[in-house]
Amino acid sequence: MSKSIELAIIGSGIAGVSAAVYARRSGLDFVIFEEKGIGGQLLLMENIDNYVGLPLNTKGNDLAKELATTLEDLEIRPINQGITKIKMDEKAAILQAKDCDYKAKSLIVASGASFRRLGVSGETEFLGKGVSYCAVCDGFFFKGKDVAVIGGGNTAVEEALYLSEIANRVTLVHRRDQLRAIEYLQKDLFKKPNIEVLFDSVVKEIKGSELMGEVIIENTKSRREQSLSLQGLFIAIGISPNTDIFADSVSVDKDGFIVTDEHMRTSCEFVWAAGDCRKRPLRQLITAASEGAIATMSVYKYLRGHYISS
Ligand SMILES: Cc1cc2nc3c(=O)[nH]c(=O)nc-3n(C[C@H](O)[C@H](O)[C@H](O)COP(=O)(O)OP(=O)(O)OC[C@H]3O[C@@H](n4cnc5c(N)ncnc54)[C@H](O)[C@@H]3O)c2cc1C
């Protein structure tokens, strides 16, 4: 079966939901696809303290629920399916969902990003058995245990601080000789008596039997290895874009982020991108939401034949 539509939106994180809201208000015939849950990364987040208009300490989950309510109020029903394949013909994108193909005259990619992996032995084997990419989601399971966080940016330091309130001891392992995290976070980190920082250090191997129990760390300067006895390992080394299926159709940068102009137009005439899947200087909720809106308004002008200045 195949359906023709004016616009397909892939992803119902804040960028995709924002695009959908503007699409409804513009009267476009559109569908929005989501393979997991409405809200995307919001579902992994503890507090939001930097979104204008929201009270401090708003929970990520609560904003995700609000997004779902907004969609319901506007009678937008996301199709709960992942798009696994995409083909471009001359003037449309053909999207393969589980039970139907969609031929879309325009496409907004709002597929977001996922946690970057270390790529060491044991990482996949012990995922969910000690290895995690989200302290807010899994920290609870490590009450009173010894854990490590890998990374040196804001997320890694925030995760170490969060875990220091739950775990017995937290080791922050960073490959360079100084952290990249913002100064006030570093100040908080170095005040914590149960956090130790290992600089110039990388994970070589994650070991255990049924559960993870040991992590081998190498000092990048001395090449000396040490074994840490740990029950939890939180990997916070950044994100990579969910763009594999689009990479043949639109230009991406060396890390796979989709390249757009200020109207969110990609190198393909009928494809736009918004949010964390796109190359942009600030990966935040507020920028993702605004880009979703910009993308839809640009799509609207394209579909209705209005002029867009470059
Ligand atoms: C732990 C954490 C804390 C953060 N804290 C803050 C903060 O305090 N303030 C702030 O502003 N930002 C914060 N951020 C960043 C912010 O969450 C992101 O910038 C924002 O959520 C990106 O939204 P998005 O819609 O672009 O992508 P996402 O939220 O990643 O949503 C993309 C959606 O697309 C879906 N999808 C992907 N591929 C497909 C497919 N093929 N088919 C169907 N669906 C698909 C995914 O399942 C997902 O739901 C944080 C992020 C994390 C992980």
The ligand as a MOL file (V3000), in Angstrom:
LIG
                    3D

  0  0  0     0  0            999 V3000
M  V30 BEGIN CTAB
M  V30 COUNTS 53 58 0 0 0
M  V30 BEGIN ATOM
M  V30 1 C 20.6700 13.9210 29.3930 0
M  V30 2 C 20.3540 15.1510 28.5720 0
M  V30 3 C 20.1730 16.3770 29.1900 0
M  V30 4 C 19.8680 17.5170 28.4220 0
M  V30 5 N 19.6260 18.7000 29.0810 0
M  V30 6 C 19.2040 19.7790 28.3700 0
M  V30 7 C 18.8050 20.9730 29.0310 0
M  V30 8 O 18.8330 21.0700 30.2710 0
M  V30 9 N 18.3900 22.0200 28.2620 0
M  V30 10 C 18.3210 21.9640 26.8930 0
M  V30 11 O 17.8950 22.9320 26.2710 0
M  V30 12 N 18.6980 20.8420 26.2410 0
M  V30 13 C 19.1350 19.7350 26.9340 0
M  V30 14 N 19.5150 18.6050 26.2800 0
M  V30 15 C 19.5480 18.6230 24.7910 0
M  V30 16 C 18.1290 18.5050 24.2200 0
M  V30 17 O 17.4890 17.4180 24.8560 0
M  V30 18 C 18.1660 18.2650 22.7130 0
M  V30 19 O 18.8730 19.3160 22.0850 0
M  V30 20 C 16.7530 18.2040 22.1080 0
M  V30 21 O 15.9290 17.3440 22.8590 0
M  V30 22 C 16.8150 17.7450 20.6570 0
M  V30 23 O 15.5180 17.5660 20.1800 0
M  V30 24 P 15.2510 16.9010 18.7460 0
M  V30 25 O 13.7790 16.9620 18.5350 0
M  V30 26 O 16.1340 17.5110 17.7510 0
M  V30 27 O 15.7610 15.3920 18.8590 0
M  V30 28 P 15.3660 14.1750 19.8220 0
M  V30 29 O 14.8680 14.6550 21.1140 0
M  V30 30 O 16.5670 13.2920 19.7890 0
M  V30 31 O 14.1420 13.4850 19.0590 0
M  V30 32 C 14.2930 12.7600 17.8720 0
M  V30 33 C 13.1800 11.7370 17.7780 0
M  V30 34 O 13.2080 11.1230 16.5010 0
M  V30 35 C 12.9140 9.7420 16.6270 0
M  V30 36 N 13.4800 9.0450 15.4620 0
M  V30 37 C 14.7860 8.9590 15.0970 0
M  V30 38 N 14.9170 8.2640 13.9530 0
M  V30 39 C 13.6710 7.8810 13.5770 0
M  V30 40 C 13.1630 7.1230 12.4860 0
M  V30 41 N 13.9710 6.6150 11.5360 0
M  V30 42 N 11.8260 6.9150 12.4010 0
M  V30 43 C 10.9930 7.4310 13.3510 0
M  V30 44 N 11.4290 8.1430 14.4170 0
M  V30 45 C 12.7490 8.3820 14.5320 0
M  V30 46 C 13.6020 9.3770 17.9400 0
M  V30 47 O 13.0220 8.1880 18.4870 0
M  V30 48 C 13.3190 10.6130 18.7910 0
M  V30 49 O 12.1350 10.4900 19.5300 0
M  V30 50 C 19.8030 17.4360 27.0000 0
M  V30 51 C 19.9940 16.1920 26.3840 0
M  V30 52 C 20.2610 15.0630 27.1480 0
M  V30 53 C 20.4400 13.7240 26.4580 0
M  V30 END ATOM
M  V30 BEGIN BOND
M  V30 1 1 1 2
M  V30 2 1 2 3
M  V30 3 2 2 52
M  V30 4 2 3 4
M  V30 5 1 4 5
M  V30 6 1 4 50
M  V30 7 2 5 6
M  V30 8 1 6 7
M  V30 9 1 6 13
M  V30 10 2 7 8
M  V30 11 1 7 9
M  V30 12 1 9 10
M  V30 13 2 10 11
M  V30 14 1 10 12
M  V30 15 2 12 13
M  V30 16 1 13 14
M  V30 17 1 14 15
M  V30 18 1 14 50
M  V30 19 1 15 16
M  V30 20 1 16 17
M  V30 21 1 16 18
M  V30 22 1 18 19
M  V30 23 1 18 20
M  V30 24 1 20 21
M  V30 25 1 20 22
M  V30 26 1 22 23
M  V30 27 1 23 24
M  V30 28 2 24 25
M  V30 29 1 24 26
M  V30 30 1 24 27
M  V30 31 1 27 28
M  V30 32 2 28 29
M  V30 33 1 28 30
M  V30 34 1 28 31
M  V30 35 1 31 32
M  V30 36 1 32 33
M  V30 37 1 33 34
M  V30 38 1 33 48
M  V30 39 1 34 35
M  V30 40 1 35 36
M  V30 41 1 35 46
M  V30 42 1 36 37
M  V30 43 1 36 45
M  V30 44 2 37 38
M  V30 45 1 38 39
M  V30 46 1 39 40
M  V30 47 2 39 45
M  V30 48 1 40 41
M  V30 49 2 40 42
M  V30 50 1 42 43
M  V30 51 2 43 44
M  V30 52 1 44 45
M  V30 53 1 46 47
M  V30 54 1 46 48
M  V30 55 1 48 49
M  V30 56 2 50 51
M  V30 57 1 51 52
M  V30 58 1 52 53
M  V30 END BOND
M  V30 END CTAB
M  END
